[in-house]
């Protein structure tokens, strides 16, 4: 009778541990998804800000590629292309925020967008007509950058906790059984 009781107690402990560990992994994954939703807001607003300041000629799809563009038109086209890439990468990451490939693509798109925006700001010194990007847009961008950086830090922390949990030994077995895959930080 004591062997049977020990077996039942061991099975109950294993069952309760499994349920608790699985619930923890699900909670951590939900925290990552929630943190990504917070990151998505300033990212989406950055895309909208960049697209809203584009002149119609840089935003139109009917622009001929063989036409020689002056420096400013080239900068506006670069900003428009970066904004479109950024929007597409954000849509992919929104659909699969835990997928390392979509996160890497989003991270690359963020970098391209930041470079295009900085080029627009730096080229103001050459333009006799004034700043290509008005100060209020630059200020909005800086505020969005600050919000993005803060929410990205929280997202990365949630990712690190999630990745750490699925890499721990006993939970590693459940993670592989239920297909919890490691995610990538921004």
C-alpha positions in Angstrom: 0.0 0.0 0.0 2.8 2.4 0.8 4.4 2.0 -2.7 1.1 2.7 -4.3 0.6 5.8 -2.1 4.2 7.0 -3.0 3.5 6.5 -6.7 0.2 8.5 -6.5 1.9 11.3 -4.5 4.7 11.4 -7.1 2.3 11.5 -9.9 0.3 14.3 -8.3 3.4 16.4 -7.6 4.5 15.9 -11.2 1.1 16.8 -12.5 0.8 19.9 -10.3 4.4 21.0 -11.2 3.6 20.5 -14.9 0.5 22.6 -14.8 2.2 25.3 -12.8 5.3 25.4 -15.1 3.0 25.4 -18.2 1.0 28.3 -16.8 4.2 30.2 -16.1 5.3 29.8 -19.6 2.0 30.9 -21.0 2.0 34.0 -18.6 5.5 35.0 -19.7 4.5 34.6 -23.4 1.4 36.8 -22.8 3.7 39.4 -21.1 5.9 39.5 -24.2 2.8 40.0 -26.4 1.5 42.7 -24.1 4.9 44.4 -24.1 5.0 44.2 -27.9 1.6 46.0 -28.1 3.2 48.8 -26.1 6.2 49.0 -28.5 3.9 48.9 -31.5 2.1 52.2 -30.6 5.1 54.5 -30.9 6.4 52.5 -33.9 3.1 52.9 -35.7 3.0 56.6 -34.8 6.5 57.0 -36.3 5.4 55.4 -39.5 2.4 57.7 -39.7 4.5 60.8 -38.9 7.1 59.9 -41.6 4.3 59.2 -44.2 2.4 62.4 -43.3 5.4 64.7 -43.9 6.2 63.2 -47.3 5.5 65.4 -50.4 3.0 63.9 -52.8 5.7 63.3 -55.4 7.7 61.1 -53.0 4.6 59.3 -51.9 3.2 58.5 -55.4 3.8 55.1 -57.0 3.8 56.6 -60.5 7.2 58.2 -60.1 9.5 57.1 -62.9 12.7 55.4 -61.8 14.7 56.5 -64.8 14.1 60.2 -64.0 17.1 61.8 -62.4 16.2 63.0 -59.0 17.8 66.0 -57.3 19.2 65.7 -53.8 16.0 66.6 -51.9 13.8 64.4 -54.1 16.2 61.6 -53.5 16.0 62.2 -49.7 12.2 62.3 -49.8 12.1 59.1 -51.8 14.5 57.4 -49.4 12.3 58.5 -46.5 9.2 57.2 -48.3 10.8 53.9 -49.1 12.0 53.5 -45.5 8.6 54.3 -44.1 7.0 51.7 -46.4 9.6 49.1 -45.4 9.0 50.0 -41.8 5.2 49.7 -42.1 5.6 46.3 -43.8 8.0 45.0 -41.1 5.7 46.3 -38.4 2.8 44.5 -39.9 4.8 41.2 -40.0 6.0 41.6 -36.4 2.4 42.5 -35.3 1.3 39.1 -36.7 4.2 37.2 -35.1 5.9 39.2 -32.4 7.7 36.1 -31.0 9.2 35.0 -34.4 12.9 35.9 -34.4 13.0 36.5 -38.2 10.2 39.1 -38.1 11.7 40.7 -35.1 15.1 40.9 -36.9 13.4 42.4 -40.0 11.6 45.0 -37.8 14.9 45.8 -36.1 16.5 46.4 -39.5 13.6 48.5 -40.6 13.9 50.7 -37.5 17.5 51.3 -38.3 16.8 52.2 -41.9 14.0 54.5 -40.9 16.2 56.2 -38.3 19.0 56.7 -40.9 16.5 58.1 -43.5 15.1 60.5 -40.8 18.6 61.6 -39.8 19.6 62.2 -43.4 16.5 64.5 -43.8 17.6 66.4 -40.6 21.2 66.7 -41.6 20.5 67.9 -45.1 18.7 71.0 -43.8 22.0 72.9 -43.8 22.3 72.7 -47.6 18.8 73.7 -48.4 18.3 77.5 -49.0 14.5 77.1 -48.8 14.6 76.2 -45.1 14.4 73.0 -43.2 13.0 70.0 -45.0 11.5 68.8 -41.7 9.9 71.5 -39.6 11.0 71.7 -36.0 7.6 70.5 -34.7 8.0 67.3 -36.7 11.5 66.8 -35.4 10.3 67.3 -31.9 7.4 64.8 -32.4 10.0 62.3 -33.7 12.2 62.8 -30.7 9.3 62.2 -28.4 8.3 59.1 -30.2 11.9 57.9 -30.1 11.9 58.3 -26.3 8.7 56.4 -26.0 9.9 53.7 -28.3 13.1 53.3 -26.4 11.3 53.0 -23.1 8.8 50.5 -24.3 11.5 48.5 -26.2 13.4 48.2 -22.9 10.3 46.7 -21.3 9.8 44.4 -24.3 13.4 43.2 -24.2 13.1 42.5 -20.5 10.0 40.4 -21.1 11.7 38.5 -23.9 14.7 37.8 -21.6 12.5 36.5 -18.9 10.6 34.3 -21.4 13.7 33.0 -23.0 15.2 32.3 -19.6 12.1 30.4 -18.5 12.0 28.1 -21.5 15.8 27.4 -21.2 15.6 26.2 -17.5 15.9 22.4 -17.2 12.5 21.1 -16.0 10.5 23.7 -17.9 12.7 23.0 -21.0 10.9 19.7 -21.4 7.5 21.4 -21.4 8.7 24.1 -23.7 9.9 21.6 -26.3 6.7 19.5 -25.9 4.4 22.6 -26.4 6.6 24.3 -29.0 7.6 27.4 -27.0 10.5 28.8 -29.1 13.0 31.4 -28.0 12.3 34.9 -29.2 14.6 37.8 -30.2 14.9 41.2 -28.6 14.6 44.5 -30.4 
